[in-house]
Amino acid sequence: MEFFEVIRRRSIRRFQNKEVPEELIEKILEAAFYSPSSKNRRPWHFVVVKDRGLIKKLAETRPAVRFLETAPLAIVVCGDERISNAWVYDCSIAAEHIQLAATALGLGACWGHIHERMHDDEKTAEDYVRELLGIPKHIRILCIIGIGYPAEEKPEHRKDEIMWERVHLNKFGNRVEQEGRDLLGG
Ligand SMILES: Cc1cc2nc3c(=O)[nH]c(=O)nc-3n(C[C@H](O)[C@H](O)[C@H](O)COP(=O)(O)O)c2cc1C
């Protein structure tokens, strides 16, 4: 799959009841470790969850991640805050690498957000996941990417979604022509 096809991906939240082969999981992790990171500190930890019982429990972290229920694979994207105070940015990029790699491999994926969200009135989503998976305190949890063979179809992103009014030429407020012709000098 060519880059500009992959990048038109959509979030997939329903998955077939079919395991993701080991080789594909390895490719996805390879992509994650190619991510750029602040000062090249590489603070990431990835918890690869294949145990269906644990995935069901992860799906109960908060309503927005209930979609994980049907995922055969969940990758919990974490960062060591002792290694980098930019762990949120570094982990966000790694999470997107994971989603793009999954798409390129014919899989579907969706980001389930954990950081700065609540499980219930008392417990943070992060602490709920931390306790479930035995993640130490200094390892911060950004999100859980649910991955699997898609059981839903969605229209891919289209070029007309480009918000040209949000593109500024040289100085903020200088509009560019539709289709960006000004920018390209056409
Ligand atoms: C920081 C971030 C947090 C997100 N959190 C969730 C989430 O908790 N649950 C969910 O179903 N989707 C979540 N998403 C996916 C977005 O809803 C999705 O990317 C957006 O609606 C655009 O749709 P698309 O991915 O199909 O282009 C999140 C995405 C990002 C980037």
The ligand as a Tripos MOL2 file, in Angstrom:
@<TRIPOS>MOLECULE
LIG
   31    33     1     0     0
SMALL
NO_CHARGES

@<TRIPOS>ATOM
      1 C1         -5.9010   11.8780   20.9690 C.3       1 LIG1
      2 C2         -6.9990   10.9840   20.4260 C.ar      1 LIG1
      3 C3         -7.8720   10.3820   21.3000 C.ar      1 LIG1
      4 C4         -8.8720    9.5280   20.8190 C.ar      1 LIG1
      5 N1         -9.6560    8.8640   21.7150 N.ar      1 LIG1
      6 C5        -10.5920    8.0020   21.2700 C.ar      1 LIG1
      7 C6        -11.3530    7.2120   22.1890 C.ar      1 LIG1
      8 O1        -11.1530    7.2520   23.4030 O.2       1 LIG1
      9 N2        -12.2970    6.4010   21.6790 N.ar      1 LIG1
     10 C7        -12.5300    6.2910   20.3320 C.ar      1 LIG1
     11 O2        -13.4220    5.5230   19.9360 O.2       1 LIG1
     12 N3        -11.8080    7.0020   19.4340 N.ar      1 LIG1
     13 C8        -10.8480    7.8360   19.8710 C.ar      1 LIG1
     14 N4        -10.0550    8.5300   18.9620 N.ar      1 LIG1
     15 C9        -10.2910    8.3800   17.5170 C.3       1 LIG1
     16 C10       -10.9910    9.6240   16.9600 C.3       1 LIG1
     17 O3        -12.3420    9.6360   17.4040 O.3       1 LIG1
     18 C11       -10.9150    9.6130   15.4140 C.3       1 LIG1
     19 O4         -9.5590    9.6320   15.0150 O.3       1 LIG1
     20 C12       -11.6320   10.8110   14.8050 C.3       1 LIG1
     21 O5        -13.0230   10.7340   15.0520 O.3       1 LIG1
     22 C13       -11.4110   10.9070   13.2840 C.3       1 LIG1
     23 O6        -11.8560    9.7420   12.6260 O.3       1 LIG1
     24 P1        -10.8600    8.8600   11.7250 P.3       1 LIG1
     25 O7         -9.7920    8.3150   12.6480 O.co2     1 LIG1
     26 O8        -11.7260    7.7700   11.1530 O.co2     1 LIG1
     27 O9        -10.2510    9.7380   10.6970 O.co2     1 LIG1
     28 C14        -9.0330    9.3450   19.4260 C.ar      1 LIG1
     29 C15        -8.1280    9.9650   18.5440 C.ar      1 LIG1
     30 C16        -7.1130   10.7480   19.0210 C.ar      1 LIG1
     31 C17        -6.1140   11.3610   18.0530 C.3       1 LIG1
@<TRIPOS>BOND
     1     1     2 1
     2     2     3 ar
     3     2    30 ar
     4     3     4 ar
     5     4     5 ar
     6     4    28 ar
     7     5     6 ar
     8     6     7 ar
     9     6    13 1
    10     7     8 2
    11     7     9 ar
    12     9    10 ar
    13    10    11 2
    14    10    12 ar
    15    12    13 ar
    16    13    14 ar
    17    14    15 1
    18    14    28 ar
    19    15    16 1
    20    16    17 1
    21    16    18 1
    22    18    19 1
    23    18    20 1
    24    20    21 1
    25    20    22 1
    26    22    23 1
    27    23    24 1
    28    24    25 2
    29    24    26 1
    30    24    27 1
    31    28    29 ar
    32    29    30 ar
    33    30    31 1
@<TRIPOS>SUBSTRUCTURE
     1 LIG1         1 GROUP 0 **** ****
